[in-house]
Amino acid sequence: MLAMYEKRPGLFNGEPERQRASFSGVLSLQTGVIDIEPAMHDTEYHSPEDFRNLGSKPQNSSGRAVEHENESDSDTSQSPNYTEGSGISFMSFLFTDPRWREQNQKLLHNLSKRATILETSVQQNSLPSAQEALVVFNSYLGTSHVQNPFLLRRYVQGLYQALFPEKPEDQHGRASGSQASEHQLFRAFMILAIGAIPLYRNGKHQYHPYGYFLAALEHLEAGFLLRGLESIQDILLVSRFGIYYHIGTSIWELIQLSTRMCIEQGLHRCRTSKSLDGHLLEEQLRRRVFWQCYMLDRYTSVMLDRPPAISDKDIQVGLPADADDEELDLAGQSGVFADLDSFYRISTAQLGSTHTTETSVFLVCLRLRQVTSKIHTKFQQKAKGTGEQTMSQIDMATASGKIYLDLDELLNELDSWRNSAPIFTNPKCLYERQEWYDLLLMRERLLIIRKAIDLVPKRKNVPPRDLLSICLEYSVGTISSFCAMFDQGLVTYTRSYFQTLFTAGLSVMFCVSVVEDLDVQTIKSASEAVKKSEKTLKLMVQELPDSVHYVALYEALRADILRKTKSLQRPDAAHTEQHIHSTAINQDTDDVQHQHHGSMDTGIPGVHDPPIQHNPLWPILTPDETANEFQMHETAMENQLLSWDIFGDNVFWSMEAGMLGEYVYGSSAASQFLNDI
């Protein structure tokens, strides 16, 4: 058992100190047959000034321009992030316009770079006062814990009481933590880090959450992987924080590790014997920990189009009971129920549609991930089955029929999931709001339809019209749902949400570009959604500065696609389109934002004019054999544009992102930690 967690020597030999991120040491482990090794992708740091000058070269701490070209060109066909059925390969045609590429060479060049995240300026935090800590602990229990109850509520409350004095005269003092164990301090600082995120971002807490994370790493013990269930919980704490901030390693690999540990401890199997005291809450906690790993595993695996850590068919244990901890305590003490499953069957039959418990949100999110897992499995199998083989007309019809059948089945499952979502009469956080469930529904619908478009047989490389219409509807719906919540401050910025918005906007652009018979109102709604998405992405990138080049890419595509759309809506467009030039797009990317910022709020010229039918210039994109030939000559550039390295392992995850491919970082802030593990 101990040998399975032995650190591999020499993994970072010869690497710069800045790349020796703390939790990379954790991932330099061999767990069974899985060799978990961190993929250290550099990401580029940008200051607010860089955001204002999108095309300017990033600079290092000494003021010199930083340019790290890719060390090697990877074949996207070998990338786990760029596969048919992943839901993004059909978007490649957005980048095949030779004139657009010629006009945006600098922008594309910026996207092909790897650079460095500079040393963070955030300093470690000490324990706050008891009163401040109480607010943050309550924030954790009232937000993150609602969706992710892998710690018992009473444990979190007990940890606070152990660290902070109860005497009224001491409530404004600071706990020294001198009598607390290193493990208690690690968990306390991680809870403070997670709980402080919504407070800090809303201006209600003065200390940066990352400072608590750095302090937590100071108390990470050498044997932290040897605590059984507690070790898995510790990894989950780090993974949850990693959705919002750089942690120096891959969330996907952390979850792979924690799931492997779940399997080693048998958490995926039904227990053959109950605990000696008949305590149902113990089994409930074991299940909550396992299914939390499952939920994050499915989220990250689907986001990055990578294999899950455990197959659904290998899971035997049931779901946690939809019950409060106190209810399980009483049931366990009564001796009436033989095990948690018997309690679950009886209690579930008695629940009403409006009955909610502290695990209700967790369970509805878990059921959604089960549907997501089915989506991933079905379309991955189809991707392996189709490959590059030439299909006859009969084979194409059969393949299309199967995809449509699966699509209909999965969409119905999503509708059933949405109808089963709990109703909170007085929602206290984001996870209890109905509009959040609507956003999750729309996002998963879009995922399904994108995967279907990737795999469905196409005529001249154009997907079927009905699928494109559905994709357009779901893309616009995703953008509208998210932007409305973001404007109200209900959702915060993460790389996962960034990716959701980014890909939804690209999907809208693609559909508008290749469908030639869209009505005026549909085009208007699509154009407004694309602009709304761009506006929100620009707001998010102020806090996610390493994503600035992707916003520049989005803006350049938006300006080009909508310009063509507006032109083709005018009666004289067929004679003038070839003479139109986008002067702003011709300029370097450092002028892109300023040139087009004002156009985001303007109307679309000619939008009320009747659409021109059978316009010879439509569709805007022609993804036929010519485009394929062009792509073959531009393989190196496509490797950069459409592997998830463009917004993938450095952008994510995050999460839901969200769990976006924000899942591999190279943060130097914690480089000195875990070296002794």
Secondary structure, 3 states (H helix, E strand, C coil): CHHHHCECCCCCCCCCHHHCCHHHHHHCEEECCEEECCCCCCCCCCCHHHHHCCCCCCECCCCCECCEECCCCCCHHHCCCCCCCCCCHHHHHHHCCHHHHHHCHHHHHHHCEECCCCCCCCCCCCCCEHHHHHHHHHHHHHCHHHHCCCCCHHHHHHHHHHHCCCCHHHCCCECCCCCCCHHHHHHHHHHHHHHHHHHHHCCCCCCCHHHHHHHHHHCCCCCHHHCCHHHHHHHHHHHHHHCCCCCCCCHHHHHHHHHHHHHHCCCCCCCCCCCCCCCHHHHHHHHHHHHHHHHHHHHHHHHHCCCCCCCHHHCCCCCCCCCCHHHHHHHHHHCCCCCHHHHHHHHHHHCCCCCCCCCHHHHHHHHHHHHHHHHHHHHHHHHHHHCCCCCCHHHHHHHHHHHHHHHHHHHHHHHHHHHCCCCCCCCCCHHHCHHHHHHHHHHHHHHHHHHHHHHCCCECCECCHHHHHHHHHHHHHHHHHHHHHHHCCCCCCCHHHHHHHHHHHHHHHHHHHHCCCCCHHHHHHHHHHHHHHHHHHHHHHCCCHHHHHHHHHHHHHHHHHHHHHHHHCCCCHHHHHHHCCCHHHHCCHHHHHHHHCHHHHCCCCCCCCCCCCCCCCCCCCCCCHHHHHHHHHCHHHHHHHHCCCCCCCCCCCCCCCCCCCCCCCCCCCCCCCCCCC
